Amino acid sequence: MRELELEKENITESGASPKKKFWRRQFQPAATTAQITFDWILGVVLPVACFVFDPIIFKTDGPAGALFGTFKPFAYLLSFVSVMAMAAWLIWGPRLKRLSAVLAGLFFTGSLVSLVVGLVLLPFSLIGLIIFIGIFGFTPFFCAFIYLRNGLRALAAANLALDRIVLAYAVALSALTSAVVPAVVNIEIYHSLEKVRNGDAEDVRAEAFKLRLAAPLVDPGQVRRVYLLTSGGTTAGAEKKRAVDELYQALAGRDSEMKVHRTAD
């Protein structure tokens, strides 16, 4: 026992410090090169790749629609802002000073949402492991960890530039705004798609303008489903199908599949 105490004293006197535990190293104020590389790959590059190559989660051309296509506006908008903010933080870090408070709130929201998405997708991810693509379903868990870690670091950086009360309000407002704005956009797009589903041709064309403006956030599969479920046996039905077809072309940038169904009608 005495030998261990002497060894600790020698380490202290020599200026060396005992190696920190794993989790303490992950959340230490200063990021290591390995951690920054990890955050770039799994917090910036991989999420973008998942959205680009997403076959069924938020977008699809299948008649049944994407699994969570209804929430595509929220997911895409929050993810885009979060990824851009993460890239900025990894490049400039504490040099952002007061702006770090805004990033901290955004990262905390992104971490929480990523965790929820990961838990929801977990059953699909486990099934997908059989064909080696389910591993991408675990990306939200990596993002949740990365956003939490960098959120705490951004908070520490902002704490050096802001008063405690100002910092608390800035982080809270940023976190709330990060969730509310995408949610409001999601609700508006959902209501527009509902009018497309339940309205006539005039309603479809009226909502088409708004949906075209938000085209990257809209799942074209939902519009295609409306087309397939609309009967063209009447004049009004045929007119609505044409209007929906035009909307689909504007959103998806193609119409070959639609024309096949139109010919069959």
Secondary structure, 3 states (H helix, E strand, C coil): CHHHHHHHHHHHHHCCCCCCCHHHHHCCCCCCHHHHHHHHHHHHHHHHHHHHCCCCCCCCCCCCCCCCHHHHHHHHHHHHHHHHHHHHHHHHHHHHCCHHHHHHHHHHHHHHHHHHHHHHHHHHHHHHHHHCCHHHHHHHHHHHHHHHHHHHHHHHHHHCCCCHHHHHHHHHHHHHHHHHHHHHHHHHHHHHHHHHHHCCHHHHHHHHHHHHHCHHHCCHHHHHHHHHHCCCCCHHHHHHHHHHHHHHHHHHCCCHHHHHHHHHC
